[in-house]
Amino acid sequence: MSSDQFSSTASSAPSSSDRVRIRLEPLAVELELPRGGSLVAGLAAHGFEFPCGGVGECGGCQVRVLSGSLAVTEADAATLTAERLAQGWRLACRARAGEPLVLECGQWHMEILSDTAPCPILSVSATADAERVGETKVKRHNLGVVIDLGTTTIAAQLIDAATGDVLGVETALNPQAAFGSDVMSRVRAALEGKDLTAPIRAALGEIVARLARERAPQVAEVLLVGNTVMHHLFCGLDVEPLSHVPFAPPHLGEQRFTARDLGWKLKADCTVRFARCIGGFVGSDILAGIVAVGIARGDDLIALVDLGTNGEIAIGNRHGIVCASTAAGPAFEAGSIQMGMRAVTGAIAYVALGEDALSGSALRPTVIGDVRPRGICGSGLVDAVAAGLRSGAILANGRVADGSKIFPVAPPVVLYQSDIRELQLAKGAIAGGFRLLLKRLNADVSALGAIHLAGAFGNYIQIESALRIGLLEAPHAIIHAAGNTALRGAKLLHLGGEPALPLIEHVNLAADAAFQDEFAACMSFPEPE
């Protein structure tokens, strides 16, 4: 059905005069909203995100009017260019449904990283692997579900506890995105009295029901991992201690429920547990990652880096582990970039430097969906700045060399001076935190056996670009994309129990004066070799 066909059909279809029909493209989803009502609730129910919590500041919730009309609001005029407005783009969080509409919502074209490999510890001959996981005997009956509850995305798997095989996978966007894209926005919303617990419990209940289907009576346990804010919001715990320094919530331990408690369509006494957090904003997703990459298995120092808004880092070996979260901000997810967007259709995901390094046209972008670019995601941002540094168009201090304060990437997408500064802040926080943790261990990079990059951003970032901007300061050979370590580790925790781990020390960087010095030292980009 074309946009025009839908418009005429919607206009003529019998419906209550106080309701209007909205069609969301490209997935052809239709919904009804109160006439004159906000689009937020309707779009959020279908996975659309509102990164700043719907206050009209970030520009991350843009929709394009394909049919019908949305008036230009003050927030639209302040946030969007005249060209974007003329093309029909509006901020969904400020828009109201006065008539039938067809809206383009490109956020949906998004891949969610999951881990589908069977768990190796359950091979009949894998006794040594089982011992590495821990002393707890592996369960060899029933089914289980493991869930990585991320701030942005959710990944869940149905597991055969006898074999470790993955029997089913479900992914979704976190419905709490309607309250903001980052954890602090969610904390603020909760403190304002908004209910962020019921939506996520309901969404996960639906995911579990789809995974289990007719096998629901066989599911003996559901195990969740996630950051501390996700842990608290799902479990109904007070997030106020996470709203201010020293970010020290008192309830970091494992939380247990039954399916009956949550109203989930599993057997009533099925155990649902959210694994323990480590400290501050370092949650059970990092605990699971520590288990997944085997930090505590040997004498070599191993590092795990989750390149998200919080930038969690863990470094250690079987003798001890230090970890921290660092407020990298949303730059790695392009949330604070003027033409930034998620890794969806139209986003520049990779940028290569052509032979004519001094020409702007030498940049060769890769656009998701092979369409005209309309923005840039986190991996593309890192690539673009790295390419600018290699060509000399961007200086080590972060300034655009020609003084224009604009770095063209691919028409109409450009990076502004402020965008480059945002990346400097983010990479400085990660690199500074990494240096500080190494110093806490009285070690340097030469002692590291491996650095594992966790999560979607870590999976897709070009390591060469990360090294060029100084995000990572280590030999290329020891840096590896590790995929969804939270989900893989959750499987190990579910199947084998938590292994015997050494002391894990949480370092509160916000309260460590030495971190500010390291952060400042890491702000500049490396000088060309």
Secondary structure, DSSP 8 states (H G I E B T S, - for coil): --HHHHHHHHHHS---TTEEEEEEETTTEEEEEETTEESHHHHHTTT---TTSSSSSS-TTEEEEEES-----HHHHHHS-HHHHHTTEEEGGG-EE-S-EEEE-GGG--------S--GGGSTT-HHHHHHH-SS----SSEEEEEEE-SSEEEEEEEETTT--EEEEEEEE-GGGGG-SSHHHHHHHHHTT---HHHHHHHHHHHHHHHHGGGGGGEEEEEEEE-HHHHHHHHT---GGGGSTT---S--S-EEEEHHHHT-SS-TT-EEEE----BTTB-HHHHHHHHHHTGGGSSSEEEEEE-SSS-EEEEEETTEEEEEE----GGGGTTTSTTB--SSTTEEEEEEE-S-TTSGGGEEEEETTSS---EE-HHHHHHHHHHHHHHTSB-TTS-BTTS-SEEEEETTEEEEHHHHHHHHHHHHHHHHHHHHHHHHTT--GGGEEEEEEEHHHHHHS-HHHHHHHTS--S-GGGEEEEE-HHHHHHHHHHHH-------EEE--GGG-HHHHHHHHHTSS-----
